[in-house]
């Protein structure tokens, strides 16, 4: 993936080269709103760094760039007072923050799916056991219910095993 820098400052390409080398990423420079929008329509970026001067002069353009950025991290930096080293630190911090957020989101999704699956299996086990305890269940149905109860019990044990191993 790469980074898009939206700035019209002199030396932007040199700055992009330094940033790209330090982050080991491709950095593309768009010199204005139209170039930035065209670049965003062509491909995805990890981050879109917009010059604060451009954002203040044309807030609607900056907003449109952020809208089209998709999943890229939108950032506003004052290129006139920020050097390449600060730009690298800011981008690196934003990318690290994004990575931490993704890890937390994955963990939350995993926990939610695990809880949902355990609840479903527990319900299946309970209903099959209740049906088995009912009177008047034909033998063929009782055999199938026992199989369902056994499978649900086995699945419940398998789902509980990783949680106990982590503790």
C-alpha positions in Angstrom: 0.0 0.0 0.0 1.0 3.6 -0.4 0.5 7.1 1.0 -0.9 10.1 -0.8 0.4 13.5 0.0 -1.8 16.4 -1.1 0.3 19.6 -1.2 1.4 22.2 -3.6 4.6 23.2 -1.7 7.9 23.4 -3.5 10.0 20.3 -2.7 7.0 18.1 -2.1 8.5 15.3 -4.3 11.8 15.4 -2.3 9.8 15.2 1.0 7.8 12.3 -0.4 11.0 10.5 -1.4 12.4 10.9 2.2 9.1 9.8 3.8 8.8 6.8 1.5 12.3 5.7 2.2 11.9 6.0 6.0 8.5 4.2 6.0 9.5 1.7 3.3 6.4 2.7 1.3 5.5 4.3 -1.9 4.5 8.0 -1.4 2.6 9.7 -4.2 2.2 13.5 -4.4 -0.9 15.2 -5.7 -0.4 18.9 -6.2 -4.0 19.9 -5.8 -7.6 19.0 -5.3 -8.2 17.6 -8.8 -5.0 15.5 -8.8 -5.8 14.2 -5.4 -9.4 13.2 -6.4 -8.1 11.5 -9.6 -5.5 9.6 -7.5 -8.1 8.5 -5.0 -10.4 7.2 -7.8 -7.5 5.2 -9.3 -6.4 3.3 -6.2 -6.5 2.8 -2.4 -4.1 4.3 0.1 -3.1 3.6 3.7 -3.1 7.3 4.5 -4.0 10.6 2.8 -1.9 13.5 4.1 -3.5 16.8 3.2 -1.6 20.1 3.6 -3.3 22.2 6.2 -3.0 25.3 4.0 -5.0 23.6 1.3 -7.6 22.5 3.9 -8.0 26.0 5.3 -8.1 27.7 1.8 -10.6 25.2 0.4 -12.4 23.2 3.2 -14.9 21.8 0.7 -12.1 20.3 -1.3 -10.4 18.9 1.8 -13.7 17.3 2.9 -14.3 15.8 -0.6 -10.8 14.3 -0.5 -11.5 12.8 2.9 -14.8 11.4 1.7 -13.1 9.7 -1.3 -10.2 8.4 0.9 -12.1 5.3 1.7 -10.3 3.3 4.4 -7.2 5.5 4.2 -6.3 7.4 7.4 -7.0 11.1 6.7 -4.4 13.5 8.1 -3.9 17.2 8.0 -0.3 18.5 8.4 1.1 22.0 8.0 3.9 21.2 5.5 5.2 24.8 5.8 6.4 24.2 9.4 6.7 20.4 9.5 9.8 18.6 8.3 10.0 15.2 6.8 11.0 13.6 10.1 7.9 15.0 11.8 5.7 13.8 8.9 7.2 10.3 9.3 6.5 10.3 13.0 2.9 11.4 12.5 2.2 8.9 9.7 3.9 6.1 11.7 1.9 6.9 14.8 -1.4 6.9 12.8 -0.5 3.6 11.1 0.4 2.0 14.5 -2.8 3.3 16.0 -4.8 1.9 13.1 -3.1 -1.5 13.6 -3.9 -1.5 17.3 -7.5 -0.6 16.6 -7.8 -3.5 14.1 -6.3 -6.0 16.6 -8.9 -4.8 19.2 -11.7 -5.0 16.7 -10.6 -8.6 15.7 -10.6 -9.6 19.3 -14.0 -8.1 19.9 -15.4 -9.8 16.9 -13.9 -13.2 17.9 -15.3 -12.9 21.4 -18.8 -12.0 20.0 -18.8 -14.9 17.6 -17.5 -17.3 20.3 -20.3 -16.2 22.7 -23.0 -16.5 20.0 -21.8 -19.9 19.0 -21.6 -21.1 22.6 -25.1 -19.8 23.3 -26.5 -21.6 20.2 -24.8 -24.9 21.1 -26.0 -24.6 24.7 -29.6 -24.0 23.5 -29.3 -27.0 21.1 -28.0 -29.2 23.9 -30.8 -28.1 26.3 -33.6 -28.6 23.8 -32.4 -32.0 22.7 -32.0 -33.1 26.3 -35.5 -31.8 27.2 -37.0 -33.6 24.1 -35.3 -36.8 25.2 -36.8 -36.5 28.7 -40.3 -36.1 27.3 -42.6 -39.1 27.3 -44.0 -40.6 24.2 -40.9 -40.1 22.1 -40.6 -42.9 19.5 -37.4 -44.9 19.6 -36.1 -43.8 16.2 -36.6 -40.1 17.2 -35.0 -40.7 20.6 -31.9 -42.2 18.9 -31.6 -39.1 16.7 -32.1 -36.8 19.7 -29.4 -38.7 21.6 -27.0 -38.2 18.6 -27.8 -34.5 18.4 -27.3 -34.1 22.2 -24.0 -36.0 22.0 -22.8 -33.9 19.1 -23.9 -30.7 20.8 -22.1 -31.8 24.0 -19.0 -32.6 22.1 -19.1 -29.3 20.4 -19.6 -27.5 23.7 -16.5 -29.1 25.1 -14.5 -28.2 22.1 -15.6 -24.6 22.3 -14.8 -24.4 26.0 -11.3 -26.0 25.7 -9.5 -23.0 24.1 -10.9 -20.6 26.6 -9.7 -22.7 29.6 -6.3 -23.1 27.9 -5.9 -19.3 27.7 -6.5 -18.7 31.3 
